[in-house]
Amino acid sequence: MAKRDYYEVLGVAKGASADEIKKGYRKKAKELHPDRNADNPKAEDQFKEANEAYEVLKDGDKKAAYDRYGHAAFEGGMGGGGRPGGGFGGGQGQGDFGSAFSDIFDDLFGDFAGGRGGQGGGRRAARGSDLRYNLTISLEDAFAGMQKTLNVPTSVACEPCNGSGAEGGAEPSTCPTCSGMGKVRAQQGFFTVERTCPTCSGLGQIINNPCKSCSGAGRVEKDRSLSVNIPAGVETGTRIRLAGEGEAGMRGGPSGDLYIFIDVKTHELFERDGNSLFCRVPVSMSTAALGGSIEVPTIDGGRGRVQIPAGSQSGRQMRLRSKGMPALRGGAAGDMFIELAVETPVNLTAKQKELLKEFDELSSENNPESSSFFSSVKSFWDSMKG
C-alpha cells in the first residue's frame, strides 16, 4: 500500500512552517492517542504514521530532501535505508519514537495528566480556589460609594493543625509510591505514560495521622465577615478583587482570591448610560407651549431647576452638567439629561373642552410639525394621482 503524503498525514499544507508542523503533529497525537481510541484497532498504526511524518518534517535537512524527492528520499539508494530515522520496523524504532514524541510530551500529557510533576514534592501545597461573590447595590450607592460588610462562606486554614492536615501540626511524610514526585510512570506499549500519583493525588506527600478537625485537608468550612470598600462610580459588571481572601489552600498552600461582581439595580427615576444619567420629566401642554421653569431631582438627593423654552416638543432634551455619575477612576463626572414628555390632559370639563376647541380653531397655523407633515401628505397624494 502506497504511503500517504507526510503533510497530509499531519493535516498541514505543503511549505508549512516548523511551528505549524508541530501544532499539526500535536493535534494528531492527541486525536490518535491509543488511550483515547481503545475501540479503534487502526489507531496505533495511524499514530505511528503521524510520528514518522513528524520525524521527517521537523528536521530541516530531511524535510528539504522529502520536499524534493518525496518518500524516495529515504528508500534504498537515496541516502538511508529503511524508514526515516530508523522507522518503526527496525531495532531502533522505540528510541526514534521517543525522539519525535519528546518534542510535545509536556504539552500532550498536560492534557492527560494535568502536567508533569515537580522534583522533590514541589506540589505539596495546593493553592486554594478563587471565589466569586455577586453583590447587588442601588444606583445611589454606586453614585456615592460605600463600605459593605460581606458574609462569605469559604474554606479557611484549620487552626488545630495550622493548615498542615496532620494531627498536632506534624510534617507530612514523603509519598512512598511516587517518592515525592506527585507523578507515577507506567509503560504502555511502545511509550511511557506519566500520571498523577493515586496514593497522594499529586501532592507528593501523605499524612500518616490526619488531623481530626479537618480530616487531613488542612482547611475547614467557615463563614467569614469581610469589610469591602465599594468605590463611587461602579456599574454593573465591575469586578473587585480581594487578593488572598478566597478559599484556603490545601495543606498550608496559599489562599485563592475573592472576586466581587457588582450588579446595580434599575432605578425608578434615572436611567444610566456610562457616566450619563437620563430622567424623563412630564410637562403640561401650556408649559411646553408658553415656556416656564420646572424642578427636577438629582441623583445626589438634591434638586435642579430647568428652564423650558416656549414651543418645546416631547423628546426635547436639556443638559445639567456634572450632575451624572462620577468616573470610577477619577476624572470629570458625567452629565444629567432631562427629556421632556408633553402631556395631553384627560377628563376635561365642558368649559375646558370649549376653550380647547376655540384654541384649536385659532392655532391651525401655529403647529409647524403638523403643517409640514400635511404638506408632505398632499404632495404625495398629488404625485400618486399623476
C-alpha positions as CSV (number, residue, x, y, z in Angstrom):
1,M,0.0,0.0,0.0
2,A,1.4,3.4,-1.0
3,K,2.4,5.7,1.7
4,R,0.4,8.8,2.3
5,D,1.9,12.3,1.9
6,Y,3.5,13.3,5.2
7,Y,1.9,16.8,5.0
8,E,-1.5,15.1,4.5
9,V,-0.8,12.8,7.5
10,L,-0.3,15.8,9.8
11,G,-3.1,17.8,8.2
12,V,-0.9,20.8,7.2
13,A,-0.2,22.5,3.9
14,K,3.0,21.9,1.9
15,G,5.5,24.5,2.8
16,A,4.1,24.8,6.4
17,S,6.3,26.4,9.0
18,A,8.0,24.4,11.8
19,D,5.5,25.8,14.3
20,E,2.6,24.8,12.1
21,I,4.1,21.3,11.6
22,K,4.5,20.9,15.4
23,K,0.9,22.1,16.0
24,G,-0.4,19.6,13.4
25,Y,1.5,16.7,15.0
26,R,0.3,17.7,18.5
27,K,-3.3,17.7,17.3
28,K,-2.9,14.3,15.5
29,A,-1.1,12.8,18.5
30,K,-4.0,13.8,20.8
31,E,-6.6,12.6,18.3
32,L,-5.0,9.3,17.6
33,H,-3.6,8.5,21.1
34,P,-4.2,4.8,21.9
35,D,-5.7,5.6,25.3
36,R,-8.4,7.6,23.6
37,N,-9.0,5.0,20.9
38,A,-9.3,1.7,22.7
39,D,-12.1,0.6,20.3
40,N,-10.1,1.6,17.2
41,P,-7.6,-1.1,16.1
42,K,-6.1,1.2,13.5
43,A,-5.3,4.0,15.9
44,E,-1.9,2.7,16.9
45,D,-0.8,2.3,13.2
46,Q,-2.1,5.8,12.4
47,F,-0.3,7.2,15.5
48,K,2.9,5.6,14.3
49,E,2.3,7.1,10.8
50,A,1.9,10.6,12.3
51,N,5.1,10.1,14.3
52,E,7.0,9.0,11.2
53,A,5.8,12.1,9.3
54,Y,6.8,14.4,12.1
55,E,10.2,12.8,12.5
56,V,10.9,13.8,8.9
57,L,9.2,17.2,8.6
58,K,10.6,18.6,11.9
59,D,14.2,18.1,10.6
60,G,15.3,20.8,8.2
61,D,17.5,18.5,6.1
62,K,15.1,15.6,6.0
63,K,12.3,18.0,5.1
64,A,14.2,19.5,2.3
65,A,15.0,16.0,0.9
66,Y,11.4,15.0,1.2
67,D,10.1,18.1,-0.5
68,R,12.4,17.4,-3.4
69,Y,12.2,13.6,-3.7
70,G,9.2,12.6,-1.7
71,H,9.3,9.2,0.0
72,A,12.0,8.0,-2.4
73,A,14.5,10.2,-0.5
74,F,14.5,7.7,2.4
75,E,14.4,4.5,0.4
76,G,17.4,2.4,-0.9
77,G,19.8,4.4,-3.0
78,M,18.8,7.9,-1.7
79,G,20.9,8.2,1.4
80,G,19.5,6.0,4.1
81,G,17.9,2.6,4.3
82,G,14.6,1.8,5.9
83,R,12.2,4.4,7.3
84,P,13.4,7.9,8.2
85,G,15.5,7.9,11.4
86,G,15.3,4.1,11.6
87,G,11.5,3.9,11.4
88,F,9.4,1.5,13.5
89,G,10.4,-1.6,11.6
90,G,13.9,-1.9,12.9
91,G,15.5,-2.3,16.3
92,Q,15.8,1.5,16.8
93,G,12.1,2.2,16.3
94,Q,11.4,2.6,20.0
95,G,14.2,5.1,20.5
96,D,13.2,7.1,17.4
97,F,9.7,7.4,18.6
98,G,10.9,8.9,21.8
99,S,13.0,11.4,19.8
100,A,10.0,12.7,17.9
101,F,7.5,12.4,20.7
102,S,9.6,14.2,23.3
103,D,9.1,17.5,21.5
104,I,5.5,17.6,22.6
105,F,5.4,15.3,25.6
106,D,4.8,18.1,28.1
107,D,2.0,19.7,26.0
108,L,0.3,16.5,25.2
109,F,0.4,14.9,28.6
110,G,-0.5,18.1,30.3
111,D,-4.0,17.3,28.9
112,F,-3.9,13.6,30.0
113,A,-2.4,14.0,33.5
114,G,-2.5,17.7,34.4
115,G,1.1,18.5,33.6
116,R,4.4,16.9,34.8
117,G,5.2,16.8,38.5
118,G,7.9,18.9,40.0
119,Q,11.0,17.5,41.8
120,G,11.1,16.8,45.5
121,G,7.4,17.2,46.1
122,G,7.0,20.5,44.5
123,R,3.2,20.1,44.6
124,R,2.9,19.5,48.3
125,A,0.8,22.6,49.0
126,A,-2.1,23.3,46.5
127,R,-3.4,26.9,46.0
128,G,-6.9,27.5,47.1
129,S,-9.7,28.2,44.6
130,D,-10.8,31.7,43.7
131,L,-14.3,32.6,44.9
132,R,-17.0,34.8,43.3
133,Y,-19.5,36.9,45.3
134,N,-22.4,38.7,43.5
135,L,-23.2,42.0,45.2
136,T,-26.4,44.0,44.3
137,I,-26.4,47.7,45.2
138,S,-28.6,50.7,44.5
139,L,-27.8,53.4,42.0
140,E,-27.4,55.9,44.9
141,D,-24.8,53.6,46.5
142,A,-23.0,53.4,43.1
143,F,-23.0,57.2,43.0
144,A,-21.7,57.8,46.5
145,G,-19.6,54.7,47.1
146,M,-20.0,52.6,50.3
147,Q,-18.4,50.4,52.8
148,K,-20.0,47.0,52.8
149,T,-19.7,44.1,55.2
150,L,-20.0,40.7,53.4
151,N,-20.6,37.3,55.0
152,V,-18.7,34.9,52.7
153,P,-18.9,31.1,53.2
154,T,-15.4,29.7,52.4
155,S,-12.7,27.4,53.4
156,V,-10.1,28.6,56.0
157,A,-6.9,27.1,57.3
158,C,-7.5,24.6,60.1
159,E,-6.3,26.1,63.4
160,P,-5.6,22.8,65.4
161,C,-3.1,21.6,62.7
162,N,-2.0,25.1,61.4
163,G,-3.2,24.1,57.9
164,S,-0.8,21.1,57.6
165,G,-3.5,18.5,57.7
166,A,-1.6,16.4,60.3
167,E,-2.5,15.9,63.9
168,G,-0.7,18.4,66.1
169,G,0.8,20.2,63.1
170,A,3.3,17.5,62.3
171,E,5.0,17.5,59.0
172,P,3.6,15.2,56.3
173,S,5.9,12.4,55.1
174,T,7.1,11.7,51.5
175,C,4.7,9.6,49.5
176,P,6.3,6.1,49.0
177,T,4.5,5.5,45.7
178,C,5.9,8.4,43.8
179,S,8.9,9.4,46.1
180,G,7.5,12.9,46.4
181,M,7.2,13.5,42.7
182,G,3.4,13.6,42.6
183,K,3.5,11.5,39.4
184,V,4.0,7.8,38.5
185,R,5.1,6.4,35.2
186,A,3.7,3.3,33.5
187,Q,4.8,1.5,30.4
188,Q,2.0,1.3,27.8
189,G,3.0,-0.4,24.6
190,F,5.9,1.5,22.9
191,F,5.9,4.5,25.2
192,T,5.8,5.6,28.8
193,V,2.8,7.4,30.3
194,E,3.1,9.7,33.3
195,R,0.0,10.1,35.5
196,T,-1.0,11.7,38.8
197,C,0.0,9.5,41.7
198,P,-3.1,7.7,43.0
199,T,-1.7,7.5,46.6
200,C,-1.1,11.2,47.3
201,S,-3.3,12.7,44.5
202,G,-0.3,14.5,43.1
203,L,0.6,16.3,46.3
204,G,3.9,14.3,46.8
205,Q,3.2,13.8,50.5
206,I,0.9,11.7,52.7
207,I,-0.3,12.2,56.2
208,N,0.0,9.2,58.5
209,N,-2.0,10.7,61.3
210,P,-4.7,13.1,59.8
211,C,-6.0,16.0,61.9
212,K,-9.4,15.1,63.4
213,S,-10.7,18.6,62.8
214,C,-10.1,18.8,59.0
215,S,-9.6,15.1,58.2
216,G,-6.2,15.8,56.7
217,A,-7.3,18.5,54.3
218,G,-5.7,21.4,56.2
219,R,-8.8,23.6,55.9
220,V,-12.4,23.7,57.2
221,E,-15.6,25.3,56.0
222,K,-16.4,28.6,57.8
223,D,-18.3,31.9,57.2
224,R,-16.1,35.0,57.2
225,S,-17.1,38.6,57.6
226,L,-15.2,40.9,55.2
227,S,-15.4,44.7,55.0
228,V,-15.2,45.8,51.4
229,N,-14.9,49.3,50.0
230,I,-17.2,49.9,47.0
231,P,-15.8,52.9,45.1
232,A,-18.0,55.6,43.7
233,G,-18.8,55.2,40.0
234,V,-19.1,51.4,39.9
235,E,-21.5,49.9,37.4
236,T,-23.0,46.5,36.6
237,G,-20.2,44.2,35.7
238,T,-17.5,46.0,37.7
239,R,-15.2,43.4,39.3
240,I,-13.4,44.0,42.6
241,R,-10.5,41.6,43.5
242,L,-9.5,40.9,47.1
243,A,-6.2,39.1,47.0
244,G,-5.8,36.1,49.3
245,E,-9.4,36.3,50.5
246,G,-10.6,33.2,48.6
247,E,-10.6,29.6,49.6
248,A,-7.7,28.4,51.8
249,G,-5.1,26.2,50.1
250,M,-4.7,22.5,50.7
251,R,-2.2,21.6,53.5
252,G,-0.9,25.1,54.0
253,G,-1.0,26.2,50.4
254,P,-1.7,29.9,49.5
255,S,-5.3,31.1,49.5
256,G,-7.1,32.0,46.3
257,D,-8.6,35.4,45.6
258,L,-12.2,36.7,46.1
259,Y,-13.8,38.4,43.2
260,I,-16.8,40.7,43.9
261,F,-19.0,41.3,40.9
262,I,-21.3,44.4,41.1
263,D,-24.9,44.5,39.9
264,V,-26.5,47.9,40.1
265,K,-30.3,47.8,40.4
266,T,-32.6,49.6,38.0
267,H,-33.7,53.0,39.3
268,E,-37.3,54.2,39.2
269,L,-36.4,57.8,38.1
270,F,-33.0,57.6,36.5
271,E,-31.6,55.6,33.6
272,R,-27.9,55.2,33.3
273,D,-25.7,55.1,30.3
274,G,-22.0,55.0,31.3
275,N,-21.5,58.1,33.4
276,S,-24.6,59.9,32.0
277,L,-28.0,59.9,33.6
278,F,-31.3,60.4,31.9
279,C,-34.6,61.5,33.5
280,R,-37.9,61.7,31.7
281,V,-40.0,64.6,33.1
282,P,-43.6,65.2,32.2
283,V,-44.7,68.8,31.4
284,S,-48.1,70.3,30.7
285,M,-49.1,71.4,27.3
286,S,-49.4,75.0,28.5
287,T,-45.8,75.0,30.0
288,A,-44.4,73.4,26.8
289,A,-46.2,76.0,24.6
290,L,-45.6,79.1,26.8
291,G,-42.3,78.1,28.4
292,G,-41.5,78.0,32.0
293,S,-39.4,76.6,34.8
294,I,-39.6,73.1,36.3
295,E,-37.8,71.5,39.3
296,V,-36.2,68.1,38.8
297,P,-34.5,65.6,41.2
298,T,-30.8,64.8,41.0
299,I,-29.0,61.5,42.0
300,D,-27.3,63.1,45.0
301,G,-30.7,63.8,46.6
302,G,-30.8,67.4,45.6
303,R,-32.9,69.5,43.2
304,G,-32.2,71.2,40.0
305,R,-34.1,73.9,38.1
306,V,-34.6,73.7,34.3
307,Q,-35.9,76.4,32.0
308,I,-38.4,75.1,29.4
309,P,-38.2,77.1,26.2
310,A,-41.5,78.1,24.7
311,G,-42.7,75.8,22.0
312,S,-40.9,72.7,23.3
313,Q,-41.9,69.3,21.9
314,S,-41.9,65.8,23.5
315,G,-38.5,64.3,23.4
316,R,-36.6,67.5,23.7
317,Q,-33.5,67.1,26.0
318,M,-31.8,69.6,28.2
319,R,-28.4,69.1,30.0
320,L,-27.5,69.6,33.6
321,R,-23.7,69.5,33.5
322,S,-21.8,67.3,36.0
323,K,-25.0,66.0,37.6
324,G,-24.4,62.5,36.3
325,M,-22.3,59.6,37.7
326,P,-18.8,60.1,38.9
327,A,-16.0,58.5,36.9
328,L,-14.7,55.2,38.5
329,R,-11.0,56.0,38.2
330,G,-11.2,59.8,38.6
331,G,-11.9,62.5,36.1
332,A,-14.9,64.7,35.5
333,A,-18.4,63.5,36.4
334,G,-21.0,62.7,33.7
335,D,-24.0,64.9,32.8
336,M,-27.7,64.5,33.5
337,F,-30.1,64.8,30.6
338,I,-33.7,65.9,31.1
339,E,-36.1,64.6,28.5
340,L,-39.5,66.3,28.2
341,A,-42.7,64.4,27.9
342,V,-45.5,66.8,26.9
343,E,-48.8,65.5,28.5
344,T,-52.2,65.6,26.9
345,P,-54.8,66.4,29.6
346,V,-57.6,63.9,30.3
347,N,-61.0,64.1,32.0
348,L,-61.7,67.6,30.7
349,T,-64.7,69.6,31.8
350,A,-67.1,71.1,29.3
351,K,-65.6,74.5,29.8
352,Q,-62.1,73.2,29.1
353,K,-63.2,71.3,26.0
354,E,-64.9,74.5,24.7
355,L,-61.7,76.5,25.3
356,L,-59.6,73.9,23.6
357,K,-61.8,73.9,20.5
358,E,-61.6,77.6,20.3
359,F,-57.8,77.4,20.8
360,D,-57.6,74.8,18.1
361,E,-59.5,76.9,15.6
362,L,-57.2,79.9,16.3
363,S,-53.9,77.9,16.2
364,S,-54.1,75.9,12.9
365,E,-51.1,77.8,11.6
366,N,-49.1,77.6,14.9
367,N,-48.2,73.9,14.7
368,P,-45.1,73.7,12.5
369,E,-44.7,70.0,12.6
370,S,-48.4,69.4,11.6
371,S,-48.2,71.9,8.8
372,S,-45.0,70.3,7.4
373,F,-46.5,66.8,7.7
374,F,-49.8,67.5,5.9
375,S,-48.0,69.5,3.2
376,S,-45.9,66.4,2.5
377,V,-49.0,64.2,2.5
378,K,-50.7,66.5,0.0
379,S,-47.6,66.3,-2.3
380,F,-47.6,62.6,-2.0
381,W,-51.2,62.2,-3.0
382,D,-50.8,64.6,-5.9
383,S,-47.8,62.6,-7.2
384,M,-49.8,59.4,-6.9
385,K,-52.7,60.9,-9.0
386,G,-50.2,61.9,-11.6
